[in-house]
């Protein structure tokens, strides 16, 4: 396997670990809910628009002059708010359960990717470097000067963490 492909895989794994499983899982759960639970979230948005419209209408009506109309709109607002809260609680529970499942899948997947790379490439030499460059970093299963997957993934992990820290600490000033 090409060392650059392994570097990209390790960079993605380290990026997910760096930004946090929960943040990545919450972003992925938003996409999941947007595509697979769109009816529920469209219903929530519809109820929210209706509540905003009814509140505006209620504020336009004078309570003292048009009491019957005000009470009618207030009852509609109360009913719409109850429906919104019910739909919103369903949406929140769907999103939190999706976040939990995606978080678990991410953790298992990342561990499986690392282990499978170690297992399938354990006897393969990725490339050769001068023995003086790395010294005793050659792995037991490879010849002298050969870069093993374990050593290469350690190097890629270190470089990835440094790149991600540099990106995190870089601040852009907007004029």
Backbone torsions as a table, in degrees:
resi	resn	phi	psi	omega
1	UNK	NA	144.8	-178.5
2	UNK	-68.4	134.5	179.0
3	UNK	-61.8	-27.9	179.0
4	UNK	-69.7	-37.2	176.9
5	UNK	-63.8	-41.9	177.7
6	UNK	-64.3	-40.0	177.4
7	UNK	-61.2	-42.7	179.6
8	UNK	-64.5	-42.1	178.1
9	UNK	-62.1	-46.1	-179.9
10	UNK	-65.8	-37.4	178.6
11	UNK	-63.0	-42.3	177.5
12	UNK	-64.6	-43.9	178.8
13	UNK	-61.9	-45.2	179.6
14	UNK	-68.0	-34.2	177.4
15	UNK	-63.5	-42.7	177.6
16	UNK	-65.3	-41.3	178.0
17	UNK	-67.2	-37.3	-177.0
18	UNK	-67.7	-46.6	-178.0
19	UNK	-79.7	-16.7	176.5
20	UNK	102.9	136.0	179.9
21	UNK	-62.1	-39.4	-175.5
22	UNK	-67.8	-37.4	178.3
23	UNK	-66.8	-45.1	179.2
24	UNK	-64.3	-40.6	179.8
25	UNK	-66.1	-37.9	178.9
26	UNK	-67.7	-37.5	176.8
27	UNK	-65.6	-44.6	179.2
28	UNK	-66.2	-33.8	178.6
29	UNK	-70.7	-30.8	174.2
30	UNK	-62.8	-43.8	176.8
31	UNK	-64.0	-40.8	178.7
32	UNK	-60.4	-48.3	-178.8
33	UNK	-67.0	-34.4	179.5
34	UNK	-64.9	-39.4	-176.3
35	UNK	-91.1	-39.3	-173.4
36	UNK	-100.4	-19.1	178.3
37	UNK	-120.4	35.6	-173.2
38	UNK	-65.9	-34.0	179.0
39	UNK	-60.3	-45.6	-179.0
40	UNK	-63.3	-45.9	-176.9
41	UNK	-75.2	-27.2	171.9
42	UNK	-68.2	-37.8	176.9
43	UNK	-64.7	-40.6	177.7
44	UNK	-62.8	-44.1	179.2
45	UNK	-64.3	-38.1	178.5
46	UNK	-64.0	-44.2	178.7
47	UNK	-64.6	-37.5	179.6
48	UNK	-65.0	-43.8	177.2
49	UNK	-62.4	-39.7	179.3
50	UNK	-64.5	-41.0	178.9
51	UNK	-63.8	-43.6	179.4
52	UNK	-62.7	-41.7	178.9
53	UNK	-63.6	-44.4	-179.4
54	UNK	-67.3	-36.0	177.1
55	UNK	-65.1	-40.8	178.0
56	UNK	-64.4	-42.9	179.0
57	UNK	-64.5	-39.0	179.5
58	UNK	-66.0	-38.1	178.5
59	UNK	-70.1	-26.4	179.0
60	UNK	-77.8	-22.3	-177.9
61	UNK	-89.5	135.5	176.7
62	UNK	-81.8	127.0	-177.1
63	UNK	-67.0	-35.1	-175.8
64	UNK	-81.6	-35.9	-175.9
65	UNK	-83.3	-41.9	-176.1
66	UNK	-122.5	66.0	-173.1
67	UNK	-64.4	-42.2	-177.5
68	UNK	-63.6	-43.1	178.7
69	UNK	-66.2	-39.2	-179.7
70	UNK	-63.9	-43.1	179.5
71	UNK	-63.8	-41.3	179.7
72	UNK	-62.0	-45.6	179.2
73	UNK	-67.6	-37.1	179.6
74	UNK	-64.8	-39.4	177.5
75	UNK	-65.9	-40.9	176.3
76	UNK	-61.5	-40.6	179.3
77	UNK	-64.2	-42.3	178.8
78	UNK	-63.7	-43.0	179.2
79	UNK	-66.1	-42.4	179.5
80	UNK	-65.5	-37.7	178.3
81	UNK	-65.7	-40.6	178.1
82	UNK	-64.4	-42.8	177.3
83	UNK	-63.6	-41.0	179.6
84	UNK	-62.7	-44.2	-179.8
85	UNK	-64.3	-38.4	178.5
86	UNK	-65.6	-47.7	179.0
87	UNK	-65.3	-38.5	-179.4
88	UNK	-65.7	-38.7	178.0
89	UNK	-66.9	-37.4	175.4
90	UNK	-63.6	-42.6	179.2
91	UNK	-64.5	-41.8	178.9
92	UNK	-64.8	-40.5	179.6
93	UNK	-68.8	-37.0	177.5
94	UNK	-65.0	-42.1	-179.1
95	UNK	-70.0	-40.1	-179.8
96	UNK	-68.7	-37.4	177.2
97	UNK	-68.4	-37.3	176.4
98	UNK	-65.1	-40.3	178.2
99	UNK	-62.3	-43.1	179.9
100	UNK	-63.5	-45.6	-179.5
101	UNK	-66.3	-43.7	-180.0
102	UNK	-65.3	-38.2	177.5
103	UNK	-60.4	-45.4	178.7
104	UNK	-64.5	-44.3	179.1
105	UNK	-62.0	-41.1	178.6
106	UNK	-60.3	-47.5	-178.5
107	UNK	-61.9	-45.5	179.8
108	UNK	-64.8	-43.1	-178.4
109	UNK	-63.4	-42.6	-178.8
110	UNK	-66.6	-39.9	177.4
111	UNK	-66.3	-42.0	179.7
112	UNK	-64.6	-37.1	178.6
113	UNK	-64.4	-45.9	179.4
114	UNK	-61.5	-48.2	-177.9
115	UNK	-64.5	-40.7	-180.0
116	UNK	-66.5	-36.5	175.4
117	UNK	-63.2	-43.4	178.6
118	UNK	-62.4	-43.7	-175.5
119	UNK	-70.4	-48.2	-174.2
120	UNK	-74.3	-25.1	-177.4
121	UNK	-112.0	19.4	-174.1
122	UNK	-67.2	-30.2	-178.4
123	UNK	-104.2	2.6	-177.1
124	UNK	-95.6	137.2	175.7
125	UNK	-90.1	126.7	-179.2
126	UNK	-75.8	-50.2	175.3
127	UNK	-163.6	172.2	-178.6
128	UNK	-110.5	142.5	174.2
129	UNK	-128.5	164.4	177.6
130	UNK	-63.1	141.5	-177.5
131	UNK	-61.2	-33.3	-178.2
132	UNK	-68.3	-25.4	-177.3
133	UNK	-68.3	-44.6	-174.6
134	UNK	-110.9	-15.7	176.7
135	UNK	62.2	-120.8	-174.5
136	UNK	-84.8	12.4	-179.9
137	UNK	-78.3	-3.0	177.2
138	UNK	-69.2	143.2	-174.1
139	UNK	-84.9	161.0	-175.1
140	UNK	-61.1	-39.0	-173.7
141	UNK	-81.7	-4.6	-178.0
142	UNK	-117.0	169.2	-179.7
143	UNK	-81.6	173.1	-178.0
144	UNK	-64.6	134.2	178.6
145	UNK	84.6	-5.7	179.8
146	UNK	-85.0	140.0	178.1
147	UNK	-95.1	118.9	-178.8
148	UNK	-89.1	160.9	-179.1
149	UNK	-59.4	-38.6	-179.2
150	UNK	-62.6	-47.7	-180.0
151	UNK	-66.6	-42.2	-178.7
152	UNK	-64.7	-38.3	178.5
153	UNK	-69.6	-33.3	174.1
154	UNK	-64.5	-44.0	178.8
155	UNK	-63.7	-46.0	179.9
156	UNK	-63.4	-38.3	178.7
157	UNK	-64.1	-44.1	178.9
158	UNK	-63.2	-45.8	179.5
159	UNK	-64.3	-41.0	-180.0
160	UNK	-62.9	-43.2	178.7
161	UNK	-63.1	-39.7	178.5
162	UNK	-66.0	-41.0	178.4
163	UNK	-64.3	-45.1	-179.4
164	UNK	-65.7	-38.4	175.7
165	UNK	-65.4	-38.1	177.6
166	UNK	-65.9	-40.4	177.6
167	UNK	-65.1	-40.5	-179.0
168	UNK	-66.9	-38.5	-176.8
169	UNK	-82.5	-13.5	-179.6
170	UNK	-74.8	124.3	-179.1
171	UNK	-116.2	132.9	179.3
172	UNK	-98.8	127.2	177.0
173	UNK	-94.5	125.3	179.4
174	UNK	-100.2	126.0	-178.9
175	UNK	-96.7	NA	NA
